Amino acid sequence: MITKKLRKDPLNLIIIGVAGQGNVLISQLVCQALAKEGYLVTFGQTYSSNQRGGSVNNYVRVSKEIQCSPIIPSGAADVILGMEPLDTLRMLAQYGNPKVITIVNPRPIDVAGRVSDYPDIHKLIETIKSLSAKTWIINATEEAEKLGDAILANMILTGSLVGSGILPLDEKTMVPLIQERFPNDFDINMAAFNKGVELYQAVA
């Protein structure tokens, strides 16, 4: 039974990151949580041609009434969560629109020497902001390193996404899923999730 309201139906979410960052985990947790709340959820995924260290695009489509196709049409994203800024901009160029909301981790990822040719980060972030109705900069990698492991950036971003209220989810829904996924590391992953909620509240 659906108890939480979906602000748009269908709602189209893109989670973009480099292979190994943990963006697939974010997608899996979000999809499981939405299904638990009674929504119809469709998940799609595409990879760049460079599979090792390349970009992984995850598409999540949510509806209370219809089962959507797995790939989001161009220009039809409602939310883009980017674990890396250059890939976030690439997604905005293809799927953005005047109403899109963007959540971005501003830390560049050094893949195949890409950082050496990376655009100016400040200009890159300003461009992302100019293409989005709202942009929330979440320093997920920096905060994850403070918690002891950069991979926790994925849980921090999950917390920011859920904490934003964009999705019909809350901490009560997420806790048992996080506990099931990380039975031996629940405390640190829950701390990262809560840090993400806190970071969202600080920038919203």
N, C-alpha and C positions, 0 to 999 in steps of 0.2 A: 504493500500500500504506500502510495506516495504521500509524504508528509511535508516535504520542503518544496518551495516553488522554484521552477525553472524560469529564469528571467527572459529567455528567448527560446523558441521551439521551431526547428532544432537549434541547439547551440553547438557551434563549431570551435573546437580547441585544437591548436597545434602545439606540440612539444618538440622542440628542435635542439639537438646537441650533437656532439662528436661521439663516435663509438667509444664506449668505456667510461663516459661521464655518468651514466646511470639514468638517462632520460627514459629508457624503457621501463625502469622500475617505477618512475613517477606515473607513467601511463597506466601500468598495470594496477597500481594502488588506486588511482582515480577511477578507472573503469570498474574495478571491484566494488568500490564504495558507491558509485552511482547505481550499479546494478542492485546492490543491497538496499538502496533507497527506492527501488521499484522502477527505475528508468530503463528505457531501451537504449543500449549503448552499442555503437559500432566502432571498431578499432581497425585502423589501417596503418601501414608502414611502408616507407620507401627508403632506399639507401643511395648514397652517391656512388659513382662509378669506382671511386677509390674506397673499397670496403674496409680496408685496414686503416683505422684512424680517420675515416671519412664521416660525413654527416649522416645522421639517422633522423628521419622525419617521422614523427608519430602523429596520427590524425585521430582525434576522439570526437565522435558526433553523438549528441545526447538528445533524446526526445521522450516525451511521455506517451506518444501515440504511434509514431512511425519508426520503422527500422530503416535507417538511412544507408546509402551506399558508403563504402569505406573511405573514399577519397573526397576531400573537401574541394569544391569548385574554386577556381581562381577568383580572387577578390572577395571571398566569402568567409574569411576567418572572423570570429568574434573575439577570440583570445589567442595570443601567441605567447608562449612561455619559452624563452630562449636561454639555454645554459651557456651560450657563447655569443658575443655581440655581432660578429660578422655574419654568422649564420642567421641570427635574428633578423638582420637587415635584409638578407636574401629572401627570407620567408615573407617579410613585409612587402617586398617588391612584387611578389607573386600573389600573395593572399590577402594583403592589407586592404583597408577601405577606411573612409572617414570616421567610422565608429569603432574601429578595432582597439582593443586594450592590449598593451604589451607589458610583460614582466620579463626583465632581462638581468642576467648575471653579467657584470661588465668585465670579467676577467678573460682576456684572450687565451686561446688554447694553442700551444705550440705543436702543430701537426705538420710534418714534412717541411719544416722551415718556414711555415706560413707567417709566424710572428715577425720575422725579419722584414717581411714585405707588408706588414699589417698597416691599415690606415690609421691616422691619428685617432686615438680612442675617444678624445673629447668631441671631435667633429663627428665621429661615428655615432656616439650617443645622441648628439643633437639632431642628427639626421633621423635616427629612430624615433625620437620625440616628435619631430615634425611630421612624421608619417602616421602617428598614432593619436587617437582621441585622448588616451591616458597612457602614461608610461611610468612604471614603477621600477626603479633601479634597486636591485637586491644584491648586496655584496656577499653572495652565498659562499663562494670559494674562500674568501678572506675569513668569514666567520667559521666555516667548517675547519679551517686550519687551526683556529683558536680552540676548537673542540677536540683537536687531535688527529683529524684525518680529512683530507680534502674531498674524499668521495662523499662525505656527509652533505656536500652542497646539494645533492639531489633531494635529500629529506628537508633541507632548509627551504628549497624552492617549493616543495610540496606544501610545506606549512604556509608559505606566503600565498600560494594559489588558493588553498582552502580558507585561510584567514581573510582573504579579500572579499569573500562572499559572492564571488562571480559564479561559482558552482553551488548547487543546493546541497552542500556538505558542511559538516562541522567536526570539531575534535571528537565528539562522542562517537561519530561514525567511524573515524579513522583509527582510534586507539586499538580496538581489537584486531584490525587488519594489520597494523604495524606490529602488534605483539605476535600475531601468527607468522608474519614474514620474518621477524627477527627475534625468535624466542631466546637466543643467548645474548643479544645485543639490544634489547628493547630500550633500556634506559638511555643509552647514548643516542639512539635514533629518535626517541621521543623528545629528548633535549634539543636535537637538531630541528625537529618539526616545530617545537614551541618557539625556538629562536626565529624560524621563518615567519611565524605569525607575528612575533614582536617586531621584526624588521619591516614587515608590511605596514604595521600600525605606525611605525616611525616615519614612513615616507608618504603615506596616503594623505 
